[in-house]
């Protein structure tokens, strides 16, 4: 079966549009990833508790000696 010339042109155009949309989406996702990675580097690490210089503490107050 042969395709009509108009059908082939529209299929090629559709493929070109999809290819351009995928490329734009990839570029946008890469930019978002770079922005998120940069934002993580700029923020202080608030997850570790301040233990007054006594070493790393556990938020639940457990130590190696009294773990349950």
Secondary structure by P-SEA (a helix, b strand, c coil): ccccaaaaaaaaaaaaaaaaaaaaaaaaaaaaaaaaaaaaaacccccccccccccccccccccccccc
